Amino acid sequence: MTAVTDTIRNGVDTKQLFATLDLIKEQPELAKFQFRVSNRWIDGSHNRSTIKDFYAAGGEDTTRGDPFVIDAGEPAILVGSDTGANPAEHLLHALAACLTTSIVYVAAARKVQLTSVESILTGDMDVRGALGVDDEPRNGFERISVSFRVTGNAPEEKLREVVERAQKRSAVYDMVTNGVPVAVEVTTH
Amino acid sequence: MTAVTDTIRNGVDTKQLFATLDLIKEQPELAKFQFRVSNRWIDGSHNRSTIKDFYAAGGEDTTRGDPFVIDAGEPAILVGSDTGANPAEHLLHALAACLTTSIVYVAAARKVQLTSVESILTGDMDVRGALGVDDEPRNGFERISVSFRVTGNAPEEKLREVVERAQKRSAVYDMVTNGVPVAVEVTTH
């Protein structure tokens, strides 16, 4: 699945990875990033995000060509027409993707060659909260369960250490478990 | 942009919406939902989520045909090759999509005909945390800013009330601001 050379492991260029880490250690001001999403309502539960520009390492990053375009929707039971995964599912995807990327990078840095990383995430929700039927259940998931299957050329204990370290460093895991301050402003013209 | 009839407003079938709310009021056990995502590592920072089945209203929902498939990646500066938006951007998309859907549904319920809902979200991150260079900065965004532009056939005050109510009921806004318990389990064979 992945090439193994002196520097590329799990598809990650470890030479580049370590060079980036060294650079940020020396110049911490380069660590300030800003990611952005533009979203536009289309119809009903259908809306679309466009993702391209971001600020990184002291300037606007212009390496991306076409923007990423991601649609959201709701299934019929939530009065939609399935124009995309729903927002709560997108949050589970963000969490899965971040933990998986963290596992792959940590493994690469620790010289662990992975053969597979698979996960199933579930989120349990009492929709009375989000639908405004009852004030008691919270709006979001009551709990999220993540089940990983990770295989590679290392003993079980080392693979488990990689997952633990990845969990400790994942940006989305931090946000989903600890929360983030969100400021909302509105214009109406 | 949207048809206006007795029941369809902002593309939302309000008759169906109110019928769903009434049903869940009468039978709260139908409010238990579970959403799911399967994710698989492809190479480097490239991984892919598949989203289809979910549990809703007392049983497995089988109305969806093809699964939704969403790719994640990282830009070059984060040692990836831009195979998709990155996980933190996907989280911003989830938040944008949920707030927007909530605005549209609340407006439909309150007889407000919307003409547009647009938003720009930004998340500020000191990547020393997630990269493991420094223990002090958190891994995730330090803050998220959401800027909405909402227009429709209602006075500014009413449009602002719609956004406020939507914010109070959004599932992803709740999760991102307050956090969710996440349980991670691992198998290695």
Boltz contact constraints between the chains, C-beta under 6 A:
constraints:
  - contact:
      token1: [A, 2]
      token2: [B, 43]
      max_distance: 6.0
  - contact:
      token1: [A, 11]
      token2: [B, 43]
      max_distance: 6.0
  - contact:
      token1: [A, 11]
      token2: [B, 44]
      max_distance: 6.0
  - contact:
      token1: [A, 12]
      token2: [B, 44]
      max_distance: 6.0
  - contact:
      token1: [A, 12]
      token2: [B, 79]
      max_distance: 6.0
  - contact:
      token1: [A, 16]
      token2: [B, 79]
      max_distance: 6.0
  - contact:
      token1: [A, 17]
      token2: [B, 79]
      max_distance: 6.0
  - contact:
      token1: [A, 21]
      token2: [B, 131]
      max_distance: 6.0
  - contact:
      token1: [A, 21]
      token2: [B, 133]
      max_distance: 6.0
  - contact:
      token1: [A, 24]
      token2: [B, 133]
      max_distance: 6.0
  - contact:
      token1: [A, 25]
      token2: [B, 133]
      max_distance: 6.0
  - contact:
      token1: [A, 31]
      token2: [B, 126]
      max_distance: 6.0
  - contact:
      token1: [A, 31]
      token2: [B, 127]
      max_distance: 6.0
  - contact:
      token1: [A, 31]
      token2: [B, 128]
      max_distance: 6.0
  - contact:
      token1: [A, 33]
      token2: [B, 125]
      max_distance: 6.0
  - contact:
      token1: [A, 33]
      token2: [B, 127]
      max_distance: 6.0
  - contact:
      token1: [A, 34]
      token2: [B, 122]
      max_distance: 6.0
  - contact:
      token1: [A, 34]
      token2: [B, 124]
      max_distance: 6.0
  - contact:
      token1: [A, 35]
      token2: [B, 88]
      max_distance: 6.0
  - contact:
      token1: [A, 35]
      token2: [B, 89]
      max_distance: 6.0
  - contact:
      token1: [A, 35]
      token2: [B, 123]
      max_distance: 6.0
  - contact:
      token1: [A, 36]
      token2: [B, 122]
      max_distance: 6.0
  - contact:
      token1: [A, 37]
      token2: [B, 92]
      max_distance: 6.0
  - contact:
      token1: [A, 37]
      token2: [B, 93]
      max_distance: 6.0
  - contact:
      token1: [A, 37]
      token2: [B, 96]
      max_distance: 6.0
  - contact:
      token1: [A, 37]
      token2: [B, 121]
      max_distance: 6.0
  - contact:
      token1: [A, 38]
      token2: [B, 120]
      max_distance: 6.0
  - contact:
      token1: [A, 39]
      token2: [B, 96]
      max_distance: 6.0
  - contact:
      token1: [A, 39]
      token2: [B, 100]
      max_distance: 6.0
  - contact:
      token1: [A, 39]
      token2: [B, 119]
      max_distance: 6.0
  - contact:
      token1: [A, 40]
      token2: [B, 118]
      max_distance: 6.0
  - contact:
      token1: [A, 41]
      token2: [B, 100]
      max_distance: 6.0
  - contact:
      token1: [A, 41]
      token2: [B, 117]
      max_distance: 6.0
  - contact:
      token1: [A, 43]
      token2: [B, 2]
      max_distance: 6.0
  - contact:
      token1: [A, 43]
      token2: [B, 11]
      max_distance: 6.0
  - contact:
      token1: [A, 44]
      token2: [B, 11]
      max_distance: 6.0
  - contact:
      token1: [A, 44]
      token2: [B, 12]
      max_distance: 6.0
  - contact:
      token1: [A, 45]
      token2: [B, 101]
      max_distance: 6.0
  - contact:
      token1: [A, 47]
      token2: [B, 97]
      max_distance: 6.0
  - contact:
      token1: [A, 47]
      token2: [B, 100]
      max_distance: 6.0
  - contact:
      token1: [A, 49]
      token2: [B, 93]
      max_distance: 6.0
  - contact:
      token1: [A, 49]
      token2: [B, 96]
      max_distance: 6.0
  - contact:
      token1: [A, 51]
      token2: [B, 85]
      max_distance: 6.0
  - contact:
      token1: [A, 51]
      token2: [B, 89]
      max_distance: 6.0
  - contact:
      token1: [A, 56]
      token2: [B, 77]
      max_distance: 6.0
  - contact:
      token1: [A, 57]
      token2: [B, 77]
      max_distance: 6.0
  - contact:
      token1: [A, 63]
      token2: [B, 76]
      max_distance: 6.0
  - contact:
      token1: [A, 64]
      token2: [B, 82]
      max_distance: 6.0
  - contact:
      token1: [A, 68]
      token2: [B, 85]
      max_distance: 6.0
  - contact:
      token1: [A, 70]
      token2: [B, 93]
      max_distance: 6.0
  - contact:
      token1: [A, 72]
      token2: [B, 97]
      max_distance: 6.0
  - contact:
      token1: [A, 76]
      token2: [B, 63]
      max_distance: 6.0
  - contact:
      token1: [A, 77]
      token2: [B, 56]
      max_distance: 6.0
  - contact:
      token1: [A, 77]
      token2: [B, 57]
      max_distance: 6.0
  - contact:
      token1: [A, 79]
      token2: [B, 12]
      max_distance: 6.0
  - contact:
      token1: [A, 79]
      token2: [B, 16]
      max_distance: 6.0
  - contact:
      token1: [A, 79]
      token2: [B, 17]
      max_distance: 6.0
  - contact:
      token1: [A, 82]
      token2: [B, 64]
      max_distance: 6.0
  - contact:
      token1: [A, 85]
      token2: [B, 51]
      max_distance: 6.0
  - contact:
      token1: [A, 85]
      token2: [B, 68]
      max_distance: 6.0
  - contact:
      token1: [A, 87]
      token2: [B, 94]
      max_distance: 6.0
  - contact:
      token1: [A, 87]
      token2: [B, 97]
      max_distance: 6.0
  - contact:
      token1: [A, 87]
      token2: [B, 98]
      max_distance: 6.0
  - contact:
      token1: [A, 87]
      token2: [B, 172]
      max_distance: 6.0
  - contact:
      token1: [A, 88]
      token2: [B, 35]
      max_distance: 6.0
  - contact:
      token1: [A, 88]
      token2: [B, 171]
      max_distance: 6.0
  - contact:
      token1: [A, 89]
      token2: [B, 35]
      max_distance: 6.0
  - contact:
      token1: [A, 89]
      token2: [B, 51]
      max_distance: 6.0
  - contact:
      token1: [A, 90]
      token2: [B, 93]
      max_distance: 6.0
  - contact:
      token1: [A, 90]
      token2: [B, 94]
      max_distance: 6.0
  - contact:
      token1: [A, 91]
      token2: [B, 94]
      max_distance: 6.0
  - contact:
      token1: [A, 91]
      token2: [B, 172]
      max_distance: 6.0
  - contact:
      token1: [A, 92]
      token2: [B, 37]
      max_distance: 6.0
  - contact:
      token1: [A, 93]
      token2: [B, 37]
      max_distance: 6.0
  - contact:
      token1: [A, 93]
      token2: [B, 49]
      max_distance: 6.0
  - contact:
      token1: [A, 93]
      token2: [B, 70]
      max_distance: 6.0
  - contact:
      token1: [A, 93]
      token2: [B, 90]
      max_distance: 6.0
  - contact:
      token1: [A, 94]
      token2: [B, 87]
      max_distance: 6.0
  - contact:
      token1: [A, 94]
      token2: [B, 90]
      max_distance: 6.0
  - contact:
      token1: [A, 94]
      token2: [B, 91]
      max_distance: 6.0
  - contact:
      token1: [A, 94]
      token2: [B, 94]
      max_distance: 6.0
  - contact:
      token1: [A, 96]
      token2: [B, 37]
      max_distance: 6.0
  - contact:
      token1: [A, 96]
      token2: [B, 39]
      max_distance: 6.0
  - contact:
      token1: [A, 96]
      token2: [B, 49]
      max_distance: 6.0
  - contact:
      token1: [A, 97]
      token2: [B, 47]
      max_distance: 6.0
  - contact:
      token1: [A, 97]
      token2: [B, 72]
      max_distance: 6.0
  - contact:
      token1: [A, 97]
      token2: [B, 87]
      max_distance: 6.0
  - contact:
      token1: [A, 98]
      token2: [B, 87]
      max_distance: 6.0
  - contact:
      token1: [A, 100]
      token2: [B, 39]
      max_distance: 6.0
  - contact:
      token1: [A, 100]
      token2: [B, 41]
      max_distance: 6.0
  - contact:
      token1: [A, 100]
      token2: [B, 47]
      max_distance: 6.0
  - contact:
      token1: [A, 101]
      token2: [B, 45]
      max_distance: 6.0
  - contact:
      token1: [A, 117]
      token2: [B, 41]
      max_distance: 6.0
  - contact:
      token1: [A, 118]
      token2: [B, 40]
      max_distance: 6.0
  - contact:
      token1: [A, 119]
      token2: [B, 39]
      max_distance: 6.0
  - contact:
      token1: [A, 120]
      token2: [B, 38]
      max_distance: 6.0
  - contact:
      token1: [A, 121]
      token2: [B, 37]
      max_distance: 6.0
  - contact:
      token1: [A, 122]
      token2: [B, 34]
      max_distance: 6.0
  - contact:
      token1: [A, 122]
      token2: [B, 36]
      max_distance: 6.0
  - contact:
      token1: [A, 123]
      token2: [B, 35]
      max_distance: 6.0
  - contact:
      token1: [A, 124]
      token2: [B, 34]
      max_distance: 6.0
  - contact:
      token1: [A, 125]
      token2: [B, 33]
      max_distance: 6.0
  - contact:
      token1: [A, 126]
      token2: [B, 31]
      max_distance: 6.0
  - contact:
      token1: [A, 127]
      token2: [B, 31]
      max_distance: 6.0
  - contact:
      token1: [A, 127]
      token2: [B, 33]
      max_distance: 6.0
  - contact:
      token1: [A, 128]
      token2: [B, 31]
      max_distance: 6.0
  - contact:
      token1: [A, 130]
      token2: [B, 169]
      max_distance: 6.0
  - contact:
      token1: [A, 130]
      token2: [B, 171]
      max_distance: 6.0
  - contact:
      token1: [A, 131]
      token2: [B, 21]
      max_distance: 6.0
  - contact:
      token1: [A, 132]
      token2: [B, 169]
      max_distance: 6.0
  - contact:
      token1: [A, 133]
      token2: [B, 21]
      max_distance: 6.0
  - contact:
      token1: [A, 133]
      token2: [B, 24]
      max_distance: 6.0
  - contact:
      token1: [A, 133]
      token2: [B, 25]
      max_distance: 6.0
  - contact:
      token1: [A, 138]
      token2: [B, 174]
      max_distance: 6.0
  - contact:
      token1: [A, 139]
      token2: [B, 169]
      max_distance: 6.0
  - contact:
      token1: [A, 139]
      token2: [B, 171]
      max_distance: 6.0
  - contact:
      token1: [A, 139]
      token2: [B, 174]
      max_distance: 6.0
  - contact:
      token1: [A, 140]
      token2: [B, 171]
      max_distance: 6.0
  - contact:
      token1: [A, 140]
      token2: [B, 174]
      max_distance: 6.0
  - contact:
      token1: [A, 140]
      token2: [B, 175]
      max_distance: 6.0
  - contact:
      token1: [A, 141]
      token2: [B, 180]
      max_distance: 6.0
  - contact:
      token1: [A, 143]
      token2: [B, 181]
      max_distance: 6.0
  - contact:
      token1: [A, 144]
      token2: [B, 180]
      max_distance: 6.0
  - contact:
      token1: [A, 144]
      token2: [B, 182]
      max_distance: 6.0
  - contact:
      token1: [A, 145]
      token2: [B, 183]
      max_distance: 6.0
  - contact:
      token1: [A, 146]
      token2: [B, 184]
      max_distance: 6.0
  - contact:
      token1: [A, 147]
      token2: [B, 185]
      max_distance: 6.0
  - contact:
      token1: [A, 148]
      token2: [B, 186]
      max_distance: 6.0
  - contact:
      token1: [A, 149]
      token2: [B, 187]
      max_distance: 6.0
  - contact:
      token1: [A, 150]
      token2: [B, 188]
      max_distance: 6.0
  - contact:
      token1: [A, 156]
      token2: [B, 188]
      max_distance: 6.0
  - contact:
      token1: [A, 159]
      token2: [B, 188]
      max_distance: 6.0
  - contact:
      token1: [A, 160]
      token2: [B, 186]
      max_distance: 6.0
  - contact:
      token1: [A, 163]
      token2: [B, 186]
      max_distance: 6.0
  - contact:
      token1: [A, 167]
      token2: [B, 184]
      max_distance: 6.0
  - contact:
      token1: [A, 169]
      token2: [B, 130]
      max_distance: 6.0
  - contact:
      token1: [A, 169]
      token2: [B, 132]
      max_distance: 6.0
  - contact:
      token1: [A, 169]
      token2: [B, 139]
      max_distance: 6.0
  - contact:
      token1: [A, 171]
      token2: [B, 88]
      max_distance: 6.0
  - contact:
      token1: [A, 171]
      token2: [B, 130]
      max_distance: 6.0
  - contact:
      token1: [A, 171]
      token2: [B, 139]
      max_distance: 6.0
  - contact:
      token1: [A, 171]
      token2: [B, 140]
      max_distance: 6.0
  - contact:
      token1: [A, 172]
      token2: [B, 87]
      max_distance: 6.0
  - contact:
      token1: [A, 172]
      token2: [B, 91]
      max_distance: 6.0
  - contact:
      token1: [A, 174]
      token2: [B, 138]
      max_distance: 6.0
  - contact:
      token1: [A, 174]
      token2: [B, 139]
      max_distance: 6.0
  - contact:
      token1: [A, 174]
      token2: [B, 140]
      max_distance: 6.0
  - contact:
      token1: [A, 175]
      token2: [B, 140]
      max_distance: 6.0
  - contact:
      token1: [A, 176]
      token2: [B, 180]
      max_distance: 6.0
  - contact:
      token1: [A, 177]
      token2: [B, 179]
      max_distance: 6.0
  - contact:
      token1: [A, 177]
      token2: [B, 182]
      max_distance: 6.0
  - contact:
      token1: [A, 178]
      token2: [B, 179]
      max_distance: 6.0
  - contact:
      token1: [A, 179]
      token2: [B, 177]
      max_distance: 6.0
  - contact:
      token1: [A, 179]
      token2: [B, 178]
      max_distance: 6.0
  - contact:
      token1: [A, 179]
      token2: [B, 179]
      max_distance: 6.0
  - contact:
      token1: [A, 180]
      token2: [B, 141]
      max_distance: 6.0
  - contact:
      token1: [A, 180]
      token2: [B, 144]
      max_distance: 6.0
  - contact:
      token1: [A, 180]
      token2: [B, 176]
      max_distance: 6.0
  - contact:
      token1: [A, 181]
      token2: [B, 143]
      max_distance: 6.0
  - contact:
      token1: [A, 182]
      token2: [B, 144]
      max_distance: 6.0
  - contact:
      token1: [A, 182]
      token2: [B, 177]
      max_distance: 6.0
  - contact:
      token1: [A, 183]
      token2: [B, 145]
      max_distance: 6.0
  - contact:
      token1: [A, 184]
      token2: [B, 146]
      max_distance: 6.0
  - contact:
      token1: [A, 184]
      token2: [B, 167]
      max_distance: 6.0
  - contact:
      token1: [A, 185]
      token2: [B, 147]
      max_distance: 6.0
  - contact:
      token1: [A, 186]
      token2: [B, 148]
      max_distance: 6.0
  - contact:
      token1: [A, 186]
      token2: [B, 160]
      max_distance: 6.0
  - contact:
      token1: [A, 186]
      token2: [B, 163]
      max_distance: 6.0
  - contact:
      token1: [A, 187]
      token2: [B, 149]
      max_distance: 6.0
  - contact:
      token1: [A, 188]
      token2: [B, 150]
      max_distance: 6.0
  - contact:
      token1: [A, 188]
      token2: [B, 156]
      max_distance: 6.0
  - contact:
      token1: [A, 188]
      token2: [B, 159]
      max_distance: 6.0
